[in-house]
């Protein structure tokens, strides 16, 4: 019986570790976390550790930005607005980033 259960367990582990996770499945999964965004304006560009990831509106609870656990630098950029910059620590859970960008020159 052990021979049958082990391959099934391994198969389930592989399926759970691939692709995007639904919100309820990310907690406690290895050393990876996720970022979701509530940003105004929503088309601000997400830059993590100097690498452009996409628009903030693309990363929701259903499709969050996967991030390795540890310290990171986050920037939100949009032409005509001041850059939002924040150092953060990601663990194996979802972190919601809420920000309102300020128009440049105000």
C-alpha positions in Angstrom: 0.0 0.0 0.0 2.9 2.4 0.6 4.1 2.0 -2.9 0.7 3.2 -4.2 0.3 6.2 -1.9 3.9 7.6 -2.4 3.6 8.2 -6.1 0.1 9.7 -5.7 1.4 12.1 -3.0 4.4 13.0 -5.2 2.1 13.7 -8.1 -0.1 16.0 -5.9 3.0 17.8 -4.7 4.2 18.5 -8.2 0.8 19.8 -9.3 0.5 22.1 -6.3 4.0 23.6 -6.8 3.4 24.5 -10.5 1.6 27.5 -11.9 -0.3 30.1 -10.1 -1.7 29.4 -6.7 -5.2 30.3 -5.5 -5.1 32.5 -2.4 -5.9 29.7 0.0 -3.1 27.4 -1.2 0.0 29.7 -0.9 0.2 29.7 2.9 2.9 27.3 4.1 4.2 26.4 0.7 8.0 26.4 0.8 9.9 29.7 0.8 7.8 31.5 -1.8 5.2 34.2 -1.2 3.1 36.5 -3.3 2.3 40.2 -3.8 -1.1 41.6 -4.7 -1.7 45.2 -5.4 -4.4 47.9 -4.7 -2.7 50.8 -6.4 -4.1 54.1 -7.7 -3.6 54.6 -10.6 -3.9 50.9 -11.3 -1.8 50.9 -14.5 1.4 51.8 -12.5 4.4 49.6 -13.4 5.6 47.2 -10.7 9.4 46.9 -10.5 10.8 44.3 -8.1 14.5 44.4 -7.4 15.1 46.4 -10.5 13.1 44.1 -12.8 9.8 45.2 -14.4 7.1 42.7 -13.6 4.0 44.3 -15.2 1.1 46.6 -14.3 -0.2 46.6 -10.7 -3.7 45.8 -11.9 -2.4 42.5 -13.3 -1.6 41.1 -9.8 -4.7 40.2 -7.9 -5.6 37.5 -5.3 -6.4 35.2 -8.3 -3.2 35.9 -10.1 -0.6 37.3 -7.7 3.1 38.0 -8.3 5.1 35.1 -7.1 8.1 36.2 -5.1 11.0 34.3 -3.4 11.0 34.7 0.4 13.4 37.3 1.8 14.1 41.0 1.5 13.2 42.9 -1.7 12.9 46.4 -3.0 9.6 47.4 -4.6 9.0 50.4 -6.9 5.7 51.5 -8.5 6.3 53.8 -11.4 4.1 55.8 -13.8 4.9 58.8 -16.0 3.8 62.0 -14.4 3.9 60.6 -10.9 6.5 60.3 -8.2 8.0 56.8 -7.8 6.8 54.9 -4.8 9.7 52.9 -3.2 9.5 50.5 -0.4 11.7 47.8 1.1 9.8 44.7 2.1 10.2 41.2 3.5 8.3 38.4 1.8 7.4 35.2 3.6 5.2 32.3 2.5 2.0 34.2 2.4 0.3 36.9 0.4 1.3 40.5 1.0 -1.2 43.2 -0.1 0.5 46.4 -1.2 -1.8 49.5 -1.0 -0.5 52.8 -2.5 -1.7 56.0 -4.1 0.9 57.6 -6.3 1.4 61.3 -6.0 1.5 63.5 -9.1 5.0 64.8 -9.8 5.5 68.5 -8.8 2.8 68.6 -6.2 
